[in-house]
Amino acid sequence: KSWRSAAVDTFHGLCDRWASRAKIRIDRKPGDEYWDRQLADALLAASRKIVERFDAIVVDEGQDFLPGWWRPLEATLKDERRGILYVFYDDNQTLYNRELRFPPVDSHFDLTENVRNVRRVHDLVAKFYRMDRKLTCRASPGPEPRITIYRTVPELVSAVEKTLTREVMSARWS
């Protein structure tokens, strides 16, 4: 089956786009209230005015979603109860100290094979992994990771600039 249409956006981008289409007024004073609640409330209000709905929604980085964001997102599905909602998350990559709560699901799958990194990076990161599951990686060894410690933002910027210059000059990137 071919795709007639698909939309790719951030959660906040979707909220803003739908609010604009539905002419929902948002108090655009950036801050926690704006990002955490106002945009989600605007999406829910917009879903009551906009006829368009999604057959399926795929959420990546679900560990960064607030519990109050799921209801507005589900309201954009054609069938809120049986619609397709995939949520991918890694509770070891949580950026915010938030409670992890997800909508009820029919199935849950733990992905324990790292297919994203070379083995040496995987081995380094696995030392910090906080779960009982054993992770595996069948990738090539790859180069040895370089670890740089910095104490200030200017030190970080300098380290990134030096690393990028070194990598570009060694023709690893083109």
MDAnalysis code that builds the backbone (N, CA, C; Angstrom):
import MDAnalysis as mda
import numpy as np

u = mda.Universe.empty(522, n_residues=174, atom_resindex=np.repeat(np.arange(174), 3), trajectory=True)
u.add_TopologyAttr("name", ["N", "CA", "C"] * 174)
u.add_TopologyAttr("resid", np.arange(1, 175))
u.add_TopologyAttr("resname", ["LYS", "SER", "TRP", "ARG", "SER", "ALA", "ALA", "VAL", "ASP", "THR", "PHE", "HIS", "GLY", "LEU", "CYS", "ASP", "ARG", "TRP", "ALA", "SER", "ARG", "ALA", "LYS", "ILE", "ARG", "ILE", "ASP", "ARG", "LYS", "PRO", "GLY", "ASP", "GLU", "TYR", "TRP", "ASP", "ARG", "GLN", "LEU", "ALA", "ASP", "ALA", "LEU", "LEU", "ALA", "ALA", "SER", "ARG", "LYS", "ILE", "VAL", "GLU", "ARG", "PHE", "ASP", "ALA", "ILE", "VAL", "VAL", "ASP", "GLU", "GLY", "GLN", "ASP", "PHE", "LEU", "PRO", "GLY", "TRP", "TRP", "ARG", "PRO", "LEU", "GLU", "ALA", "THR", "LEU", "LYS", "ASP", "GLU", "ARG", "ARG", "GLY", "ILE", "LEU", "TYR", "VAL", "PHE", "TYR", "ASP", "ASP", "ASN", "GLN", "THR", "LEU", "TYR", "ASN", "ARG", "GLU", "LEU", "ARG", "PHE", "PRO", "PRO", "VAL", "ASP", "SER", "HIS", "PHE", "ASP", "LEU", "THR", "GLU", "ASN", "VAL", "ARG", "ASN", "VAL", "ARG", "ARG", "VAL", "HIS", "ASP", "LEU", "VAL", "ALA", "LYS", "PHE", "TYR", "ARG", "MET", "ASP", "ARG", "LYS", "LEU", "THR", "CYS", "ARG", "ALA", "SER", "PRO", "GLY", "PRO", "GLU", "PRO", "ARG", "ILE", "THR", "ILE", "TYR", "ARG", "THR", "VAL", "PRO", "GLU", "LEU", "VAL", "SER", "ALA", "VAL", "GLU", "LYS", "THR", "LEU", "THR", "ARG", "GLU", "VAL", "MET", "SER", "ALA", "ARG", "TRP", "SER"])
u.atoms.positions = np.array([
    [0.846, -1.178, 0.000],
    [0.000, 0.000, 0.000],
    [0.888, 1.238, 0.000],
    [0.576, 2.184, -0.845],
    [1.380, 3.408, -0.888],
    [0.853, 4.420, 0.125],
    [1.743, 5.300, 0.538],
    [1.370, 6.341, 1.497],
    [0.821, 7.522, 0.728],
    [-0.390, 7.920, 1.067],
    [-0.948, 9.117, 0.448],
    [-0.429, 10.360, 1.155],
    [-0.278, 10.249, 2.448],
    [0.245, 11.396, 3.186],
    [0.825, 10.933, 4.514],
    [1.764, 11.679, 4.971],
    [2.375, 11.431, 6.274],
    [2.821, 12.781, 6.810],
    [2.830, 12.914, 8.113],
    [3.288, 14.144, 8.752],
    [4.389, 13.782, 9.731],
    [5.427, 14.577, 9.755],
    [6.523, 14.380, 10.694],
    [6.700, 15.692, 11.440],
    [6.680, 15.622, 12.759],
    [6.781, 16.843, 13.541],
    [7.191, 16.491, 14.961],
    [7.592, 17.497, 15.718],
    [7.773, 17.332, 17.150],
    [6.395, 17.427, 17.793],
    [6.291, 17.001, 19.038],
    [5.008, 17.129, 19.729],
    [4.581, 18.595, 19.783],
    [5.501, 19.465, 20.182],
    [5.156, 20.881, 20.303],
    [4.876, 21.505, 18.940],
    [5.571, 21.063, 17.920],
    [5.294, 21.550, 16.566],
    [3.899, 21.166, 16.109],
    [3.501, 19.924, 16.398],
    [2.147, 19.470, 16.059],
    [1.109, 20.309, 16.798],
    [1.330, 20.528, 18.082],
    [0.399, 21.345, 18.874],
    [0.252, 22.731, 18.272],
    [1.371, 23.356, 17.955],
    [1.361, 24.710, 17.417],
    [0.673, 24.750, 16.049],
    [0.982, 23.780, 15.198],
    [0.401, 23.741, 13.848],
    [-1.109, 23.560, 13.911],
    [-1.580, 22.633, 14.733],
    [-3.018, 22.402, 14.843],
    [-3.715, 23.590, 15.491],
    [-3.096, 24.195, 16.487],
    [-3.698, 25.375, 17.132],
    [-3.856, 26.502, 16.113],
    [-2.849, 26.710, 15.281],
    [-2.938, 27.742, 14.244],
    [-4.064, 27.438, 13.263],
    [-4.146, 26.204, 12.811],
    [-5.200, 25.823, 11.857],
    [-6.590, 26.000, 12.449],
    [-6.740, 25.714, 13.749],
    [-8.049, 25.809, 14.408],
    [-8.297, 27.199, 14.991],
    [-7.322, 28.104, 14.788],
    [-7.425, 29.467, 15.318],
    [-7.599, 29.489, 16.841],
    [-6.836, 28.618, 17.507],
    [-6.798, 28.571, 18.967],
    [-5.724, 29.555, 19.421],
    [-6.075, 30.463, 20.286],
    [-5.133, 31.461, 20.776],
    [-4.253, 30.846, 21.871],
    [-2.951, 31.064, 21.751],
    [-1.990, 30.579, 22.746],
    [-1.211, 31.778, 23.277],
    [-1.080, 31.869, 24.568],
    [-0.257, 32.907, 25.187],
    [1.198, 32.470, 25.022],
    [1.883, 33.046, 24.072],
    [3.223, 32.597, 23.697],
    [4.318, 33.216, 24.559],
    [4.262, 32.946, 25.838],
    [5.320, 33.369, 26.753],
    [6.099, 32.117, 27.124],
    [7.192, 31.845, 26.386],
    [7.939, 30.614, 26.654],
    [8.313, 30.446, 28.121],
    [8.129, 29.270, 28.591],
    [8.398, 28.883, 29.968],
    [7.768, 27.520, 30.174],
    [7.924, 26.978, 31.365],
    [7.398, 25.640, 31.635],
    [5.905, 25.532, 31.364],
    [5.125, 26.522, 31.760],
    [3.670, 26.482, 31.555],
    [3.334, 26.394, 30.069],
    [4.042, 27.156, 29.265],
    [3.823, 27.151, 27.811],
    [4.137, 25.781, 27.217],
    [5.339, 25.278, 27.489],
    [5.783, 24.018, 26.892],
    [5.073, 22.808, 27.495],
    [4.867, 22.826, 28.797],
    [4.332, 21.638, 29.473],
    [2.816, 21.523, 29.412],
    [2.115, 22.667, 29.341],
    [0.658, 22.579, 29.425],
    [-0.099, 23.313, 28.317],
    [0.260, 24.563, 28.054],
    [-0.524, 25.357, 27.111],
    [-0.586, 24.751, 25.717],
    [0.546, 24.287, 25.201],
    [0.546, 23.714, 23.859],
    [-0.291, 22.436, 23.804],
    [-0.178, 21.589, 24.827],
    [-0.976, 20.356, 24.858],
    [-2.464, 20.689, 24.949],
    [-2.824, 21.663, 25.774],
    [-4.228, 22.078, 25.880],
    [-4.733, 22.612, 24.541],
    [-3.880, 23.358, 23.838],
    [-4.262, 23.895, 22.526],
    [-4.492, 22.769, 21.519],
    [-3.661, 21.713, 21.574],
    [-3.858, 20.582, 20.673],
    [-5.193, 19.900, 20.948],
    [-5.519, 19.704, 22.205],
    [-6.794, 19.081, 22.555],
    [-7.968, 19.936, 22.070],
    [-7.884, 21.234, 22.272],
    [-8.942, 22.129, 21.799],
    [-9.031, 22.111, 20.269],
    [-7.886, 22.092, 19.606],
    [-7.869, 22.058, 18.142],
    [-8.454, 20.758, 17.609],
    [-8.235, 19.659, 18.325],
    [-8.753, 18.365, 17.859],
    [-10.283, 18.340, 17.859],
    [-10.900, 19.229, 18.611],
    [-12.364, 19.319, 18.621],
    [-12.883, 20.108, 17.424],
    [-12.007, 20.881, 16.770],
    [-12.416, 21.715, 15.644],
    [-11.966, 21.172, 14.293],
    [-10.856, 20.446, 14.296],
    [-10.283, 19.951, 13.037],
    [-10.807, 18.546, 12.770],
    [-11.274, 18.327, 11.556],
    [-11.853, 17.036, 11.182],
    [-10.753, 16.013, 10.879],
    [-9.649, 16.469, 10.331],
    [-8.540, 15.575, 9.962],
    [-8.099, 14.747, 11.164],
    [-7.772, 13.485, 10.916],
    [-7.279, 12.599, 11.961],
    [-6.166, 11.726, 11.381],
    [-5.366, 11.183, 12.281],
    [-4.281, 10.293, 11.886],
    [-4.720, 8.846, 12.041],
    [-4.293, 8.009, 11.099],
    [-4.522, 6.564, 11.214],
    [-3.602, 5.971, 12.268],
    [-2.391, 6.514, 12.334],
    [-1.378, 5.982, 13.242],
    [-0.460, 7.114, 13.684],
    [0.091, 6.958, 14.874],
    [1.052, 7.919, 15.408],
    [2.244, 7.127, 15.945],
    [3.446, 7.591, 15.609],
    [4.676, 6.998, 16.123],
    [5.383, 8.067, 16.959],
    [5.634, 7.756, 18.209],
    [6.314, 8.679, 19.116],
    [7.704, 8.118, 19.399],
    [8.716, 8.929, 19.159],
    [10.079, 8.554, 19.531],
    [10.471, 9.400, 20.733],
    [11.371, 8.890, 21.540],
    [11.811, 9.558, 22.761],
    [10.635, 9.762, 23.724],
    [9.788, 8.744, 23.847],
    [8.613, 8.799, 24.710],
    [8.947, 9.032, 26.168],
    [10.178, 8.749, 26.572],
    [10.565, 8.971, 27.968],
    [10.536, 10.454, 28.319],
    [10.525, 11.322, 27.328],
    [10.517, 12.755, 27.588],
    [9.113, 13.359, 27.543],
    [8.084, 12.509, 27.362],
    [6.699, 12.985, 27.319],
    [6.121, 13.115, 28.717],
    [5.399, 14.187, 28.934],
    [4.655, 14.351, 30.183],
    [3.375, 13.524, 30.126],
    [2.912, 13.026, 31.263],
    [1.668, 12.243, 31.264],
    [0.488, 12.990, 30.641],
    [0.424, 14.312, 30.799],
    [-0.681, 15.101, 30.262],
    [-0.646, 15.324, 28.765],
    [0.361, 14.847, 28.090],
    [0.452, 15.019, 26.638],
    [-0.224, 13.890, 25.868],
    [-0.414, 12.744, 26.519],
    [-0.941, 11.587, 25.784],
    [-2.387, 11.800, 25.331],
    [-3.234, 12.319, 26.190],
    [-4.649, 12.511, 25.848],
    [-4.814, 13.424, 24.630],
    [-4.174, 14.607, 24.595],
    [-4.296, 15.439, 23.393],
    [-3.773, 14.742, 22.137],
    [-2.690, 13.995, 22.267],
    [-2.143, 13.296, 21.113],
    [-3.106, 12.222, 20.615],
    [-3.662, 11.440, 21.536],
    [-4.624, 10.398, 21.150],
    [-5.883, 10.996, 20.524],
    [-6.228, 12.220, 20.885],
    [-7.416, 12.870, 20.324],
    [-7.257, 13.160, 18.835],
    [-6.039, 13.072, 18.325],
    [-5.818, 13.299, 16.888],
    [-5.915, 12.008, 16.069],
    [-6.160, 10.874, 16.730],
    [-6.329, 9.595, 16.042],
    [-7.754, 9.441, 15.521],
    [-7.899, 8.752, 14.399],
    [-9.240, 8.462, 13.870],
    [-10.048, 7.640, 14.854],
    [-9.401, 6.663, 15.466],
    [-10.069, 5.814, 16.451],
    [-9.235, 5.858, 17.727],
    [-9.694, 6.638, 18.699],
    [-8.901, 6.849, 19.913],
    [-8.683, 5.578, 20.718],
    [-9.612, 4.655, 20.662],
    [-9.488, 3.418, 21.454],
    [-8.669, 2.351, 20.752],
    [-8.839, 2.233, 19.444],
    [-8.155, 1.160, 18.712],
    [-7.163, 1.689, 17.694],
    [-6.898, 2.993, 17.732],
    [-5.938, 3.581, 16.805],
    [-4.543, 3.055, 17.066],
    [-3.706, 3.225, 16.102],
    [-2.329, 2.728, 16.195],
    [-1.461, 3.803, 16.841],
    [-0.870, 3.455, 17.970],
    [0.031, 4.353, 18.678],
    [1.255, 3.551, 19.093],
    [2.386, 3.843, 18.456],
    [3.649, 3.216, 18.824],
    [4.458, 4.230, 19.622],
    [4.988, 3.786, 20.750],
    [5.821, 4.655, 21.584],
    [7.166, 3.969, 21.777],
    [8.208, 4.629, 21.339],
    [9.563, 4.141, 21.531],
    [10.207, 4.988, 22.620],
    [10.829, 4.329, 23.581],
    [11.457, 5.076, 24.662],
    [12.598, 4.258, 25.250],
    [13.477, 4.977, 25.906],
    [14.590, 4.359, 26.624],
    [14.707, 5.099, 27.948],
    [14.318, 4.431, 29.021],
    [14.338, 5.106, 30.309],
    [15.762, 5.374, 30.813],
    [16.754, 4.939, 30.072],
    [18.137, 5.295, 30.383],
    [18.556, 6.577, 29.670],
    [17.674, 7.126, 28.857],
    [17.970, 8.372, 28.150],
    [17.044, 9.502, 28.589],
    [16.496, 9.391, 29.758],
    [15.579, 10.405, 30.251],
    [16.322, 11.721, 30.454],
    [15.884, 12.764, 29.760],
    [16.509, 14.075, 29.900],
    [15.958, 14.848, 31.086],
    [14.715, 14.575, 31.418],
    [14.046, 15.315, 32.483],
    [13.696, 14.345, 33.602],
    [13.654, 14.829, 34.807],
    [13.301, 13.986, 35.937],
    [11.776, 13.945, 36.031],
    [11.166, 13.147, 35.137],
    [9.716, 13.088, 35.046],
    [9.231, 11.675, 35.298],
    [8.005, 11.606, 35.754],
    [7.364, 10.310, 35.944],
    [7.070, 9.710, 34.568],
    [7.448, 8.454, 34.376],
    [7.150, 7.771, 33.111],
    [5.776, 7.135, 33.199],
    [4.837, 7.664, 32.431],
    [3.504, 7.083, 32.332],
    [3.113, 7.088, 30.873],
    [2.599, 5.955, 30.428],
    [2.212, 5.810, 29.037],
    [0.765, 5.356, 28.950],
    [0.146, 5.571, 27.787],
    [-1.216, 5.053, 27.610],
    [-1.206, 3.526, 27.693],
    [-2.358, 2.912, 27.975],
    [-2.415, 1.438, 27.982],
    [-2.013, 0.889, 26.617],
    [-1.315, -0.250, 26.637],
    [-0.840, -0.838, 25.382],
    [-1.253, -2.297, 25.273],
    [-1.356, -2.772, 24.038],
    [-1.649, -4.176, 23.790],
    [-0.393, -5.028, 23.905],
    [0.743, -4.464, 23.523],
    [1.995, -5.223, 23.509],
    [3.134, -4.346, 23.994],
    [4.145, -5.006, 24.541],
    [5.335, -4.319, 25.021],
    [6.535, -5.166, 24.616],
    [7.520, -4.542, 23.990],
    [8.696, -5.274, 23.546],
    [9.951, -4.588, 24.076],
    [10.815, -5.352, 24.717],
    [12.105, -4.826, 25.139],
    [13.102, -5.080, 24.017],
    [13.752, -4.026, 23.582],
    [14.771, -4.152, 22.547],
    [16.120, -4.166, 23.247],
    [16.794, -5.295, 23.182],
    [18.039, -5.452, 23.939],
    [19.277, -5.502, 23.044],
    [19.091, -5.382, 21.734],
    [20.257, -5.363, 20.852],
    [20.488, -3.948, 20.353],
    [21.675, -3.449, 20.593],
    [22.061, -2.118, 20.146],
    [22.484, -2.227, 18.682],
    [21.727, -1.593, 17.800],
    [22.076, -1.574, 16.380],
    [22.445, -0.165, 15.931],
    [22.688, 0.703, 16.899],
    [22.944, 2.109, 16.605],
    [24.432, 2.452, 16.652],
    [25.197, 1.783, 17.501],
    [26.585, 2.167, 17.728],
    [27.547, 1.040, 17.379],
    [28.808, 1.421, 17.153],
    [29.851, 0.413, 17.024],
    [30.084, -0.196, 18.408],
    [30.736, -1.356, 18.446],
    [30.845, -2.116, 19.692],
    [31.611, -1.373, 20.794],
    [32.679, -0.669, 20.468],
    [33.441, 0.017, 21.519],
    [32.614, 1.125, 22.180],
    [31.808, 1.819, 21.406],
    [30.913, 2.830, 21.992],
    [29.857, 2.124, 22.833],
    [29.300, 1.035, 22.304],
    [28.303, 0.264, 23.051],
    [28.872, -0.201, 24.401],
    [30.065, -0.753, 24.378],
    [30.665, -1.266, 25.617],
    [30.864, -0.153, 26.648],
    [31.256, 1.026, 26.183],
    [31.448, 2.159, 27.094],
    [30.100, 2.595, 27.694],
    [29.101, 2.766, 26.848],
    [27.793, 3.242, 27.313],
    [27.109, 2.193, 28.190],
    [27.299, 0.916, 27.893],
    [26.653, -0.160, 28.660],
    [27.073, -0.143, 30.133],
    [28.245, 0.410, 30.425],
    [28.686, 0.507, 31.822],
    [27.759, 1.390, 32.645],
    [27.049, 2.295, 31.986],
    [26.172, 3.243, 32.683],
    [24.700, 2.843, 32.600],
    [24.409, 1.743, 31.924],
    [23.030, 1.281, 31.737],
    [22.468, 0.804, 33.069],
    [21.247, 1.236, 33.418],
    [20.685, 0.987, 34.748],
    [19.530, -0.009, 34.735],
    [19.601, -1.078, 34.045],
    [18.524, -2.061, 34.046],
    [19.103, -3.458, 34.207],
    [18.222, -4.399, 34.518],
    [18.653, -5.779, 34.700],
    [18.881, -6.490, 33.371],
    [18.334, -5.952, 32.308],
    [18.479, -6.592, 30.996],
    [19.920, -6.532, 30.519],
    [20.345, -7.602, 29.856],
    [21.674, -7.607, 29.251],
    [21.538, -7.106, 27.825],
    [22.348, -6.129, 27.480],
    [22.336, -5.570, 26.133],
    [23.421, -6.229, 25.302],
    [23.144, -6.381, 24.015],
    [24.131, -6.968, 23.112],
    [24.386, -6.024, 21.949],
    [25.511, -6.235, 21.296],
    [25.881, -5.447, 20.124],
    [26.745, -6.339, 19.235],
    [26.300, -6.542, 17.991],
    [27.060, -7.383, 17.055],
    [27.799, -6.558, 16.009],
    [27.898, -5.263, 16.221],
    [28.534, -4.376, 15.245],
    [30.046, -4.581, 15.225],
    [30.681, -3.966, 14.257],
    [32.146, -3.994, 14.193],
    [32.696, -3.224, 15.388],
    [33.956, -3.489, 15.763],
    [34.511, -2.817, 16.938],
    [34.512, -1.294, 16.822],
    [34.880, -0.763, 15.656],
    [34.938, 0.689, 15.487],
    [36.133, 1.281, 16.206],
    [36.325, 2.589, 16.038],
    [37.467, 3.234, 16.688],
    [37.267, 3.320, 18.205],
    [38.370, 3.470, 18.890],
    [38.318, 3.619, 20.347],
    [37.668, 4.970, 20.683],
    [36.666, 4.980, 21.568],
    [36.053, 6.273, 21.933],
    [37.053, 7.171, 22.649],
    [36.950, 8.454, 22.394],
    [37.764, 9.438, 23.104],
    [36.881, 10.083, 24.156],
    [37.378, 10.161, 25.342],
    [36.624, 10.781, 26.436],
    [37.309, 12.089, 26.792],
    [36.538, 13.157, 26.772],
    [37.058, 14.475, 27.114],
    [36.242, 15.023, 28.276],
    [36.916, 15.459, 29.287],
    [36.250, 16.018, 30.459],
    [36.381, 17.538, 30.393],
    [35.294, 18.227, 30.630],
    [35.301, 19.681, 30.630],
    [34.545, 20.173, 31.864],
    [34.837, 21.375, 32.276],
    [34.202, 21.934, 33.472],
    [33.336, 23.150, 33.171],
    [33.541, 23.753, 32.004],
    [32.777, 24.950, 31.653],
    [32.263, 24.811, 30.220],
    [31.288, 25.623, 29.878],
    [30.756, 25.611, 28.509],
    [31.835, 25.997, 27.503],
    [32.637, 27.035, 27.752],
    [33.704, 27.339, 26.780],
    [34.670, 26.158, 26.573],
    [34.964, 25.410, 27.641],
    [35.818, 24.217, 27.482],
    [35.128, 23.185, 26.600],
    [33.819, 23.012, 26.783],
    [33.054, 22.074, 25.952],
    [33.095, 22.500, 24.493],
    [32.825, 23.773, 24.232],
    [32.832, 24.282, 22.855],
    [34.203, 24.074, 22.228],
    [35.241, 24.364, 22.970],
    [36.595, 24.183, 22.469],
    [36.876, 22.714, 22.152],
    [36.459, 21.811, 23.037],
    [36.673, 20.373, 22.813],
    [35.920, 19.893, 21.578],
    [34.696, 20.358, 21.393],
    [33.913, 19.953, 20.217],
    [34.574, 20.493, 18.943],
    [34.985, 21.753, 18.961],
    [35.645, 22.335, 17.792],
    [36.914, 21.565, 17.431],
    [37.738, 21.249, 18.437],
    [38.980, 20.499, 18.181],
    [38.679, 19.112, 17.632],
    [37.674, 18.450, 18.186],
    [37.321, 17.105, 17.722],
    [36.825, 17.147, 16.285],
    [35.939, 18.089, 15.984],
    [35.423, 18.190, 14.611],
    [36.534, 18.509, 13.628],
    [37.421, 19.434, 13.992],
    [38.547, 19.776, 13.119],
    [39.421, 18.562, 12.880],
    [39.747, 17.821, 13.948],
    [40.588, 16.627, 13.820],
    [39.937, 15.586, 12.918],
    [38.625, 15.358, 13.102],
    [37.915, 14.349, 12.305],
    [37.833, 14.746, 10.840],
    [37.531, 16.013, 10.581],
    [37.444, 16.480, 9.189],
    [38.807, 16.424, 8.527],
    [39.835, 16.844, 9.242],
    [41.191, 16.847, 8.675],
    [41.698, 15.433, 8.422],
    [41.242, 14.471, 9.189],
    [41.709, 13.102, 8.972],
    [40.846, 12.401, 7.905],
    [39.943, 13.159, 7.282],
    [39.102, 12.680, 6.165],
    [38.148, 11.570, 6.566],
    [37.798, 11.484, 7.845],
    [36.782, 10.508, 8.258],
    [35.400, 10.995, 7.854],
    [35.271, 12.299, 7.670],
    [33.996, 12.908, 7.257],
    [34.269, 13.639, 5.964],
    [33.343, 13.607, 5.096],
    [33.555, 14.383, 3.851],
    [32.275, 15.013, 3.423],
])
